[in-house]
Amino acid sequence: MLPLGNLLARFKNLTNTERVRKELICEVLKEFKIPLLNTQIFFSKNTVFIKAPPIIKTEVALKKGDILKKITTNTGLRHIQDIF
């Protein structure tokens, strides 16, 4: 019989998909010099919502088209259609 640690080892590499998607969006926003934390990003269907100060939301709105292009090129985020 195998030890329990060996049986559960296969589950160590599983990730929280929502957390991973938030991190990917943060990485894209960092490329546009927009500082944002994972806790400031929320999903609803195919839309990303940002809970941040108005100045950051304005920056996102100004660069929205470019950000969406960059986000949708990522395989895990192809379903994203809008960002608020």
Residue frames as a rotation matrix with the C-alpha (Angstrom) as fourth column:
MET 1
0.584 0.812 0.000 0.00
0.812 -0.584 0.000 0.00
0.000 0.000 -1.000 0.00
LEU 2
-0.200 -0.638 0.744 1.27
0.607 -0.676 -0.417 3.49
0.769 0.368 0.523 -0.88
PRO 3
-0.595 -0.040 -0.803 1.73
0.729 -0.448 -0.518 6.15
-0.339 -0.893 0.296 1.80
LEU 4
0.455 0.881 -0.131 -0.88
0.777 -0.465 -0.424 8.91
-0.434 0.092 -0.896 1.82
GLY 5
0.174 -0.485 -0.857 1.76
-0.141 -0.874 0.465 11.55
-0.975 0.040 -0.220 1.01
ASN 6
-0.840 -0.507 0.191 2.56
0.066 0.254 0.965 9.80
-0.538 0.824 -0.180 -2.28
LEU 7
-0.290 0.824 0.487 -1.10
0.947 0.321 0.019 9.58
-0.141 0.467 -0.873 -3.23
LEU 8
0.662 0.589 -0.464 -1.70
0.573 -0.797 -0.194 13.28
-0.484 -0.137 -0.864 -2.56
ALA 9
-0.301 -0.886 -0.353 1.51
0.336 -0.445 0.830 14.41
-0.893 0.131 0.431 -4.29
ARG 10
-0.568 0.103 0.817 -0.25
0.822 0.023 0.569 14.60
0.040 0.994 -0.098 -7.65
PHE 11
0.503 0.854 0.131 -2.55
0.830 -0.520 0.200 17.34
0.239 0.008 -0.971 -6.31
LYS 12
0.070 -0.559 -0.826 0.30
0.649 -0.604 0.463 19.69
-0.758 -0.569 0.320 -5.35
ASN 13
-0.854 -0.500 0.144 0.55
0.407 -0.469 0.784 21.05
-0.324 0.728 0.604 -8.89
LEU 14
-0.019 0.911 0.411 -3.13
0.948 -0.114 0.297 21.91
0.317 0.395 -0.862 -9.19
THR 15
-0.946 -0.315 -0.073 -3.73
0.323 -0.912 -0.252 25.65
0.013 -0.262 0.965 -9.17
ASN 16
-0.075 0.908 -0.412 -6.64
0.519 -0.317 -0.794 27.85
-0.851 -0.273 -0.448 -8.42
THR 17
-0.222 -0.051 0.974 -7.70
0.974 -0.059 0.219 28.87
0.046 0.997 0.063 -11.91
GLU 18
0.805 0.538 0.251 -9.21
0.522 -0.843 0.132 32.18
0.282 0.025 -0.959 -10.80
ARG 19
0.655 -0.638 -0.405 -6.01
0.091 -0.465 0.880 33.11
-0.750 -0.613 -0.247 -9.00
VAL 20
-0.290 -0.782 0.552 -3.95
0.682 0.235 0.692 32.24
-0.671 0.578 0.465 -12.06
ARG 21
0.162 0.429 0.889 -6.20
0.927 -0.375 0.013 34.33
0.338 0.822 -0.459 -14.32
LYS 22
0.966 0.180 -0.184 -5.89
0.243 -0.873 0.422 37.28
-0.085 -0.453 -0.888 -11.93
GLU 23
0.253 -0.953 -0.165 -2.11
0.204 -0.114 0.972 36.96
-0.946 -0.280 0.166 -11.94
LEU 24
-0.291 -0.318 0.902 -2.05
0.924 0.149 0.351 36.86
-0.246 0.936 0.250 -15.74
ILE 25
0.592 0.569 0.570 -4.12
0.679 -0.733 0.027 40.03
0.433 0.371 -0.821 -15.92
CYS 26
0.850 -0.354 -0.390 -1.83
0.089 -0.633 0.769 41.71
-0.519 -0.688 -0.507 -13.38
GLU 27
-0.128 -0.940 0.317 1.17
0.566 0.193 0.802 40.78
-0.815 0.282 0.507 -15.54
VAL 28
-0.047 0.191 0.981 -0.46
0.966 -0.242 0.093 42.33
0.255 0.951 -0.173 -18.61
LEU 29
0.885 0.443 0.143 -1.30
0.386 -0.870 0.306 45.49
0.260 -0.216 -0.941 -16.68
LYS 30
0.498 -0.791 -0.355 2.28
0.276 -0.244 0.930 45.73
-0.822 -0.561 0.097 -15.41
GLU 31
-0.286 -0.583 0.760 3.43
0.914 0.072 0.399 45.84
-0.288 0.809 0.512 -19.04
PHE 32
0.154 0.440 0.885 1.28
0.649 -0.720 0.246 48.97
0.745 0.536 -0.396 -19.42
LYS 33
-0.796 -0.593 0.120 2.71
0.256 -0.510 -0.821 50.40
0.548 -0.623 0.558 -16.16
ILE 34
0.086 0.870 0.486 -0.59
-0.618 -0.336 0.711 50.04
0.781 -0.362 0.508 -14.30
PRO 35
-0.885 -0.464 0.044 0.00
-0.307 0.511 -0.803 48.78
0.350 -0.724 -0.594 -10.75
LEU 36
0.188 0.977 0.102 -2.76
-0.852 0.110 0.512 46.46
0.489 -0.183 0.853 -9.59
LEU 37
-0.690 -0.356 0.631 -3.10
-0.669 0.647 -0.366 43.69
-0.278 -0.674 -0.684 -7.02
ASN 38
-0.880 0.355 -0.315 -4.84
0.153 0.840 0.520 40.34
0.449 0.409 -0.794 -7.45
THR 39
-0.575 0.673 -0.466 -7.37
0.723 0.152 -0.673 41.37
-0.382 -0.724 -0.574 -4.82
GLN 40
-0.439 0.376 -0.816 -8.50
-0.277 -0.921 -0.276 44.31
-0.855 0.105 0.509 -6.97
ILE 41
-0.729 0.144 -0.669 -9.61
-0.656 0.131 0.743 42.13
0.195 0.981 -0.001 -9.90
PHE 42
-0.345 0.710 0.614 -12.99
-0.252 0.560 -0.789 40.41
-0.904 -0.427 -0.014 -10.15
PHE 43
-0.992 0.023 -0.122 -14.64
-0.108 0.320 0.941 38.35
0.061 0.947 -0.315 -12.89
SER 44
-0.147 0.973 0.177 -18.23
-0.234 0.140 -0.962 38.20
-0.961 -0.183 0.207 -14.02
LYS 45
0.816 0.414 0.402 -18.91
0.194 0.460 -0.866 36.05
-0.544 0.785 0.296 -17.07
ASN 46
0.371 -0.684 0.627 -16.63
0.915 0.157 -0.370 37.43
0.155 0.712 0.685 -19.83
THR 47
0.597 -0.086 0.798 -15.88
0.012 -0.993 -0.116 40.74
0.802 0.079 -0.592 -18.12
VAL 48
-0.256 -0.730 -0.634 -13.05
0.867 0.116 -0.484 41.84
0.427 -0.674 0.603 -15.83
PHE 49
0.776 0.485 0.402 -13.94
0.219 -0.806 0.550 44.34
0.591 -0.339 -0.732 -13.13
ILE 50
-0.347 -0.933 -0.097 -11.30
0.595 -0.139 -0.791 46.43
0.725 -0.333 0.603 -11.41
LYS 51
0.832 0.507 -0.224 -11.84
0.478 -0.451 0.754 47.82
0.281 -0.734 -0.618 -7.94
ALA 52
-0.236 -0.959 -0.154 -9.23
0.972 -0.231 -0.049 50.57
0.011 -0.161 0.987 -7.77
PRO 53
-0.203 0.107 -0.973 -8.91
0.313 -0.935 -0.168 54.34
-0.928 -0.339 0.156 -7.39
PRO 54
0.757 0.650 -0.067 -10.35
0.169 -0.293 -0.941 56.41
-0.631 0.701 -0.332 -10.25
ILE 55
0.313 -0.700 -0.642 -6.94
-0.829 -0.531 0.175 57.37
-0.464 0.477 -0.746 -11.62
ILE 56
-0.693 -0.550 0.465 -6.08
-0.302 0.808 0.506 53.71
-0.654 0.211 -0.726 -12.23
LYS 57
0.035 0.800 0.599 -9.48
0.552 0.484 -0.679 53.04
-0.833 0.354 -0.425 -13.79
THR 58
0.744 0.185 -0.642 -8.93
-0.313 -0.753 -0.579 56.02
-0.591 0.631 -0.502 -16.10
GLU 59
-0.266 -0.922 -0.281 -5.55
-0.826 0.068 0.559 54.65
-0.497 0.381 -0.780 -17.18
VAL 60
-0.622 0.108 0.776 -7.17
0.226 0.973 0.045 51.30
-0.750 0.203 -0.629 -17.92
ALA 61
0.465 0.882 0.068 -9.97
0.387 -0.133 -0.912 53.00
-0.796 0.451 -0.404 -19.88
LEU 62
0.477 -0.356 -0.804 -7.47
-0.686 -0.722 -0.087 54.97
-0.549 0.593 -0.589 -21.97
LYS 63
-0.523 -0.783 -0.336 -5.48
-0.844 0.420 0.334 51.85
-0.120 0.458 -0.881 -22.86
LYS 64
0.106 0.707 0.699 -8.48
-0.585 0.613 -0.531 49.49
-0.804 -0.353 0.478 -22.92
GLY 65
0.846 0.256 -0.467 -8.15
-0.532 0.365 -0.764 48.38
-0.025 0.895 0.445 -26.54
ASP 66
0.039 -0.931 -0.364 -4.47
-0.702 0.233 -0.673 47.54
0.711 0.282 -0.645 -26.27
ILE 67
-0.535 -0.198 0.821 -4.97
-0.805 0.413 -0.425 45.79
-0.255 -0.889 -0.381 -22.92
LEU 68
0.444 0.793 0.417 -7.80
-0.557 0.609 -0.565 43.65
-0.702 0.019 0.712 -24.29
LYS 69
0.695 -0.268 -0.667 -5.70
-0.581 0.338 -0.741 42.68
0.424 0.902 0.079 -27.32
LYS 70
-0.376 -0.925 0.057 -2.85
-0.737 0.262 -0.623 41.63
0.562 -0.276 -0.780 -25.06
ILE 71
-0.341 0.324 0.882 -5.17
-0.764 0.451 -0.461 39.75
-0.548 -0.831 0.094 -22.67
THR 72
0.670 0.738 0.084 -6.94
-0.540 0.562 -0.627 37.82
-0.509 0.375 0.775 -25.42
THR 73
0.302 -0.634 -0.712 -3.65
-0.734 0.323 -0.598 36.64
0.609 0.703 -0.368 -26.95
ASN 74
-0.684 -0.486 0.545 -3.11
-0.728 0.499 -0.470 34.63
-0.044 -0.718 -0.695 -23.75
THR 75
-0.655 0.407 -0.637 -4.65
-0.099 0.789 0.607 31.17
0.749 0.460 -0.476 -24.06
GLY 76
-0.679 0.377 -0.630 -6.16
0.729 0.443 -0.521 31.17
0.083 -0.813 -0.576 -20.57
LEU 77
-0.462 0.462 -0.757 -7.92
0.235 -0.759 -0.607 34.49
-0.855 -0.458 0.242 -21.09
ARG 78
-0.968 0.039 0.247 -9.35
0.241 -0.129 0.962 34.26
0.069 0.991 0.115 -24.62
HIS 79
-0.201 0.979 -0.045 -12.90
0.927 0.205 0.316 34.45
0.318 0.022 -0.948 -23.32
ILE 80
-0.251 0.064 -0.966 -12.43
0.608 -0.766 -0.209 37.97
-0.753 -0.639 0.153 -21.84
GLN 81
0.010 0.367 0.930 -14.42
0.964 -0.251 0.088 40.50
0.266 0.896 -0.357 -23.87
ASP 82
0.456 0.204 0.866 -14.47
0.101 -0.979 0.177 43.65
0.884 0.006 -0.467 -21.75
ILE 83
-0.364 -0.604 -0.708 -12.74
0.865 0.062 -0.498 45.35
0.344 -0.794 0.501 -18.85
PHE 84
0.507 0.574 0.642 -14.22
0.188 -0.801 0.568 47.86
0.841 -0.167 -0.515 -16.41
